[in-house]
Amino acid sequence: MPVRPAERGARGGGDTGTVPSTLNKVLVVLAAVGTLAVYGGSVVLTGIRDGQDTLDSRPVRDRASAACTALRLDVDAEQPLPSSAGRDARLARLAEQDRLVARLVADVRGLGPAALAEDVPAEQWLADWEQLAAARRAYGEAGAQGAFVVPVEDGRPITYRMDRVGVPACVVPTGLTIGP
């Protein structure tokens, strides 16, 4: 009596279930690898990054971190002005600090427009530094009297956005957000 292929496995004559189950496993693995490759390729091609509000390009992050560290060291090294400091001393302090901010902006801009364009918030972040310096100049031109007010956008001081670019060294030094 002939044995049908479906009965072979049951009678010990061979295992017909092995080939299809191995093939299924291979197909599942290939599908998973293919899906990951498509997703990974789309991330590379579309430039998806970890966030639109953070500096995530390595050259920009590194340059910003170095420039911010230099700025912070210089601002923190300044001796506080006595409350009796005259107008000229306050204006000189503002001018010196604004020169430090200009140096930071120039250092980061030194990467060139193409490098900055690769990192979405870089231009806005640099513009915020420039806006802070401009507000400080206006404060100085008005006599540096009273409290300095950090510019506000969307209901928040611009320093809120500046501090959140994902570079710990780039938190705006307090010495730049208060009057001298």
Steps between C-alpha positions, in 0.01 A plus 500: 500500500654835396555763770384850424744788566277636780521166680879461476569722802240316704650159411864606554576511130626863496418847628315702239430792742866609530548663160194726511562605864868584429395693190243693705764592760737621229224710343409657834864588567541645150183707542624637833841585356337663198272709721795619709699581187215706354451687830873558545534619143214744542661643813826555313338638185253732672744620763275420794682597815439470869327836518431820313584708808841350578840542345570146388758534224831398656705787350241758609463349849876483550562855379207638701614318813855636471378855428248491786761365741738785410218754543397357837857495630552863401166621641540302822854638549373859508492663838153627591466873464430676825154650531667841503658439157448794271336507160832472314599184691161341429520591131854363477386172656209473255731571206752237612233235552344581164842456339512153658156418357612624156805271527276201578275575201799549268664177622190293426427682172856412401372152416340653190144525374481141375594350837255725683221418254546131584390569858151648507513720812856630451409819315215582741726432798768734362235763421384474863854574620513799265159619623615472862810706420290761313263531797799544731641772269163679503496474879847653512408777255205584727745550786504148651258615768253270668463132429603345170209315338577197283305513170182291502354295214190284516454599864844377613842661528718402203745351748243226562545381140876571503552282807322201345717421197632186666852628568548530877788747465269737311267600781509880491716634785299695756748786466360565150136509607523757775629856489865554587 
